[in-house]
Amino acid sequence: MVDHTSPQDNASLEVSLDTLEAVAAHLGAAFDSGDADLIAQALKQVARADGLGHLAAAAGLPRADLAAALDAGEIGLDTLLSIMKVIDLHRPADGGMPGQNRATSH
């Protein structure tokens, strides 16, 4: 069984969302869940995270504008697509958080 990190793990994730890879893994897990509430929560967590600057730079968006949009939950389609492209490029291959060991079955 694969262990996925849930965006609901507020305390540990807000501290660890300091790299682009961590942000990408966190948002990717939220999008994979398909749960709109989890996605909204994850976006708000990223808006307040140290790694937001990395996401903004990689997406080519002004950091302050991205933070405000994510925190308010008011994201345009162009912005969302830019974020999703960054997630796709920087997310670990196993979909988990960087540095986590995952057991795989063959």
C-alpha positions as CSV (number, residue, x, y, z in Angstrom):
1,M,0.0,0.0,0.0
2,V,1.3,3.4,-0.9
3,D,1.3,6.1,1.8
4,H,0.1,9.5,0.5
5,T,0.7,12.6,2.5
6,S,-2.6,14.3,3.1
7,P,-2.9,18.1,2.9
8,Q,-4.8,17.8,6.2
9,D,-1.4,17.3,8.0
10,N,-1.3,21.0,8.8
11,A,1.4,21.3,11.4
12,S,4.0,19.2,9.7
13,L,3.4,20.4,6.2
14,E,3.3,24.1,6.8
15,V,6.8,23.8,8.3
16,S,8.1,21.6,5.5
17,L,6.7,23.5,2.5
18,D,10.0,25.4,2.0
19,T,11.1,23.9,-1.3
20,L,9.5,23.8,-4.8
21,E,9.5,20.0,-4.7
22,A,7.7,20.0,-1.3
23,V,5.1,22.5,-2.6
24,A,4.6,20.5,-5.8
25,A,4.2,17.2,-3.9
26,H,1.7,18.8,-1.4
27,L,-0.4,20.4,-4.1
28,G,-0.2,17.3,-6.3
29,A,-1.5,15.1,-3.5
30,A,-4.4,17.5,-3.0
31,F,-5.3,17.5,-6.7
32,D,-5.0,13.7,-6.8
33,S,-7.5,13.5,-4.0
34,G,-10.2,15.1,-6.2
35,D,-11.6,16.7,-3.0
36,A,-12.3,20.4,-3.6
37,D,-12.1,21.2,0.1
38,L,-8.6,19.6,0.4
39,I,-7.4,21.4,-2.7
40,A,-8.6,24.7,-1.3
41,Q,-7.0,24.0,2.0
42,A,-3.7,23.0,0.3
43,L,-3.7,26.2,-1.8
44,K,-4.2,28.3,1.4
45,Q,-1.3,26.4,3.1
46,V,1.0,27.1,0.2
47,A,0.0,30.8,0.2
48,R,1.5,31.1,3.7
49,A,4.4,28.7,3.1
50,D,8.1,29.6,2.7
51,G,8.1,27.8,-0.6
52,L,5.6,30.1,-2.2
53,G,8.4,32.2,-3.7
54,H,9.8,29.2,-5.4
55,L,6.4,28.3,-6.9
56,A,5.8,31.9,-8.0
57,A,9.2,32.1,-9.7
58,A,8.8,28.8,-11.5
59,A,5.2,29.7,-12.6
60,G,6.4,33.2,-13.7
61,L,3.9,35.0,-11.4
62,P,4.4,37.8,-8.9
63,R,4.7,36.3,-5.4
64,A,2.4,38.8,-3.7
65,D,-0.3,38.4,-6.4
66,L,-0.1,34.6,-6.2
67,A,-0.2,34.6,-2.4
68,A,-3.3,36.8,-2.4
69,A,-5.1,34.7,-5.0
70,L,-4.2,31.4,-3.3
71,D,-5.3,32.6,0.1
72,A,-8.5,34.1,-1.2
73,G,-9.3,31.0,-3.3
74,E,-9.7,33.2,-6.3
75,I,-7.4,31.8,-8.9
76,G,-7.8,32.4,-12.6
77,L,-7.6,29.5,-15.1
78,D,-4.2,30.8,-16.5
79,T,-2.8,31.0,-13.0
80,L,-4.1,27.5,-12.1
81,L,-2.6,26.0,-15.3
82,S,0.7,27.6,-14.6
83,I,0.7,26.1,-11.2
84,M,-0.3,22.7,-12.5
85,K,2.6,22.8,-15.0
86,V,5.1,23.5,-12.2
87,I,3.6,20.7,-10.1
88,D,4.0,18.3,-13.0
89,L,7.6,19.3,-13.6
90,H,8.7,19.3,-9.9
91,R,6.7,16.6,-8.2
92,P,8.6,13.5,-7.1
93,A,8.1,10.6,-9.5
94,D,6.3,8.6,-6.8
95,G,4.0,11.4,-6.0
96,G,5.1,11.6,-2.4
97,M,6.9,14.2,-0.4
98,P,10.6,14.6,-1.2
99,G,12.9,12.6,1.0
100,Q,10.2,10.1,2.0
101,N,11.0,6.5,1.5
102,R,8.1,4.5,0.0
103,A,7.8,0.8,0.0
104,T,7.0,-0.5,-3.5
105,S,5.8,-3.9,-4.3
106,H,6.9,-5.7,-7.5
